[in-house]
């Protein structure tokens, strides 16, 4: 399943993000806002359970998520996307997945993996701003599933059709959420029109 989160405020923020003259501090702010705007769509079908709620006037019923939530940013760029999700999901735990793309082979190279103990019973949201070749995303989901994760979904800012296809082939049941589905990849594996290297633009490197 692929869902492009269609919202005019997201479109406006993406326009500012794509601008090559957007400085790192503003780029980070725009990424954070897009991430927060995506949270309702990404979490729309989370299961809940009833709980009592005492108002100032009486006791009523409310709901709470049935399972813990884990945010799993793919390092390093995923950290810049993570904050906007955490703003709306402050009780979430965090898994860290370190994958670096080899610029010659375009394949992900793992260097760090750490998850909370509740991984098998949690709702896991994998975060990476760019779904380009799909290699890093597929590798991250594979590692999370090997570690015991059962309920996963993936969220990104911008996706290329090639990356979506790769991720769907590796994990056909994985829901994918993106703020934009762009045209294609170039010969170096960058998304067109894209917004450049999200990690470099987030961290000013």
C-alpha positions as CSV (number, residue, x, y, z in Angstrom):
1,X,0.0,0.0,0.0
2,X,1.3,3.4,-1.0
3,X,-0.4,6.6,0.4
4,X,0.6,10.0,-0.8
5,X,-0.4,12.4,2.0
6,X,-2.2,15.1,0.1
7,X,-2.5,18.4,2.0
8,X,-2.1,22.0,0.9
9,X,0.1,22.9,3.9
10,X,2.4,19.9,3.1
11,X,2.6,21.1,-0.6
12,X,3.6,24.6,0.6
13,X,6.3,23.3,2.9
14,X,7.7,21.0,0.2
15,X,8.0,23.9,-2.1
16,X,10.2,25.7,0.4
17,X,12.2,22.5,1.0
18,X,12.9,22.0,-2.7
19,X,14.4,25.5,-3.0
20,X,18.1,25.1,-3.4
21,X,18.7,28.4,-1.5
22,X,16.9,27.2,1.7
23,X,19.5,27.3,4.5
24,X,19.9,24.4,6.9
25,X,18.1,26.0,9.9
26,X,15.0,26.7,7.7
27,X,15.3,23.3,6.0
28,X,15.2,21.6,9.4
29,X,12.1,23.6,10.4
30,X,10.2,22.7,7.2
31,X,11.1,19.0,7.5
32,X,9.8,19.0,11.0
33,X,6.5,20.7,10.0
34,X,5.9,18.3,7.1
35,X,6.6,15.3,9.5
36,X,4.1,16.6,12.0
37,X,1.5,17.2,9.3
38,X,1.9,13.6,8.1
39,X,1.4,12.0,11.6
40,X,-2.4,11.9,11.4
41,X,-2.4,10.0,8.1
42,X,0.4,7.7,9.2
43,X,-1.3,6.7,12.4
44,X,-4.9,6.8,11.2
45,X,-5.5,3.1,11.6
46,X,-3.7,2.5,14.9
47,X,-5.8,0.2,17.1
48,X,-7.1,1.7,20.4
49,X,-8.7,0.4,23.5
50,X,-11.2,2.1,25.8
51,X,-10.1,3.7,29.1
52,X,-12.1,5.6,31.7
53,X,-11.6,9.4,31.8
54,X,-12.6,11.6,34.7
55,X,-13.5,15.1,33.6
56,X,-14.1,18.0,36.1
57,X,-17.8,17.1,35.9
58,X,-18.2,13.3,35.5
59,X,-16.5,10.1,34.5
60,X,-16.7,9.3,30.8
61,X,-14.8,7.0,28.4
62,X,-11.9,7.6,26.2
63,X,-9.3,5.6,24.2
64,X,-5.6,5.0,24.3
65,X,-3.4,3.2,21.7
66,X,-3.5,-0.6,22.2
67,X,0.2,-1.0,21.7
68,X,3.4,1.0,22.4
69,X,4.7,3.0,19.5
70,X,8.3,2.9,18.4
71,X,9.8,5.5,16.0
72,X,12.7,4.1,14.0
73,X,14.7,6.7,12.1
74,X,17.3,5.5,9.7
75,X,20.5,7.4,10.5
76,X,21.5,10.0,9.7
77,X,18.8,11.9,7.8
78,X,16.0,10.1,9.6
79,X,16.9,12.1,12.7
80,X,15.8,15.3,11.0
81,X,12.4,13.7,10.1
82,X,12.0,12.1,13.6
83,X,11.4,15.3,15.6
84,X,8.2,16.2,13.9
85,X,6.8,12.7,14.6
86,X,8.0,12.9,18.2
87,X,6.2,16.3,18.7
88,X,2.8,14.5,18.2
89,X,3.9,11.1,19.6
90,X,5.9,12.2,22.8
91,X,5.4,8.8,24.5
92,X,7.0,6.9,21.7
93,X,10.2,5.0,22.2
94,X,13.0,5.2,19.7
95,X,14.9,2.6,17.7
96,X,18.1,3.7,15.9
97,X,19.1,2.1,12.6
98,X,22.5,3.2,11.2
99,X,22.8,2.6,7.4
100,X,25.2,4.5,5.1
101,X,24.7,4.4,1.3
102,X,27.8,3.4,-0.6
103,X,27.8,6.0,-3.3
104,X,29.4,3.7,-5.9
105,X,27.2,0.6,-5.4
106,X,24.2,2.5,-4.0
107,X,23.8,-0.3,-1.5
108,X,23.2,0.3,2.2
109,X,26.1,-0.5,4.6
110,X,24.9,-1.1,8.2
111,X,26.9,0.3,11.1
112,X,24.5,0.5,14.1
113,X,21.2,-1.1,15.3
114,X,19.5,-0.6,18.7
115,X,15.9,-1.2,19.5
116,X,13.7,-0.9,22.6
117,X,12.7,-4.2,24.3
118,X,9.0,-3.9,23.4
119,X,9.7,-4.2,19.7
120,X,7.7,-7.4,19.1
121,X,4.5,-6.0,20.5
122,X,4.9,-2.4,19.3
123,X,3.6,-0.4,16.3
124,X,6.9,0.6,14.5
125,X,7.1,3.6,12.2
126,X,10.3,3.6,10.1
127,X,11.4,7.1,9.2
128,X,13.6,8.3,6.4
129,X,13.1,11.6,4.5
130,X,14.0,10.1,1.1
131,X,12.9,6.8,-0.5
132,X,15.3,6.8,-3.4
133,X,16.6,3.4,-4.5
134,X,14.7,1.7,-1.6
135,X,17.8,-0.3,-0.5
136,X,18.2,1.3,2.9
137,X,14.5,1.2,3.7
138,X,14.2,-2.5,2.7
139,X,17.3,-3.3,4.7
140,X,16.0,-1.4,7.8
141,X,12.6,-3.2,7.7
142,X,14.4,-6.6,7.2
143,X,16.6,-6.0,10.2
144,X,13.6,-4.9,12.3
145,X,11.6,-7.9,11.4
146,X,14.6,-10.2,12.2
147,X,14.7,-8.5,15.6
148,X,11.1,-9.3,16.2
149,X,9.0,-6.4,14.9
150,X,5.6,-7.5,13.5
151,X,3.6,-4.3,12.9
152,X,5.6,-1.9,10.7
153,X,4.9,1.1,8.5
154,X,7.3,3.4,6.6
155,X,7.1,7.2,6.2
156,X,9.1,9.5,4.1
157,X,9.1,13.1,2.7
158,X,9.8,12.3,-1.0
159,X,9.7,8.9,-2.8
160,X,10.8,7.8,-6.2
161,X,8.8,5.1,-8.1
162,X,11.9,2.9,-8.2
163,X,12.2,3.0,-4.4
164,X,8.6,2.3,-3.9
165,X,8.9,-0.8,-6.2
166,X,12.0,-2.0,-4.4
167,X,10.4,-1.7,-1.0
168,X,7.2,-3.3,-2.1
169,X,9.1,-6.3,-3.6
170,X,11.0,-6.8,-0.4
171,X,8.1,-6.3,1.9
172,X,4.7,-6.5,0.0
173,X,2.6,-6.0,3.1
174,X,4.4,-2.8,4.3
175,X,2.3,0.4,4.3
176,X,4.3,3.3,2.7
177,X,3.4,6.9,3.4
178,X,5.0,9.8,1.5
179,X,4.4,13.5,1.2
180,X,5.4,13.4,-2.5
181,X,5.9,10.8,-5.2
182,X,8.5,12.3,-7.6
183,X,9.3,11.4,-11.2
184,X,12.4,9.1,-11.1
185,X,16.0,8.6,-10.1
186,X,19.0,10.0,-11.9
187,X,22.1,7.9,-12.8
188,X,23.5,8.6,-9.3
189,X,20.4,7.4,-7.5
190,X,19.1,10.8,-6.5
191,X,15.4,11.6,-6.8
192,X,14.2,14.0,-9.5
193,X,13.1,16.7,-9.0
194,X,13.7,15.8,-5.4
195,X,15.3,18.2,-3.0
196,X,19.0,17.1,-3.0
197,X,20.7,15.1,-0.2
198,X,18.4,15.5,2.7
199,X,21.1,14.6,5.2
200,X,23.5,17.2,3.9
201,X,20.8,19.9,3.9
202,X,19.5,19.0,7.3
203,X,23.0,19.1,8.9
204,X,24.7,21.6,6.7
205,X,27.4,19.2,5.5
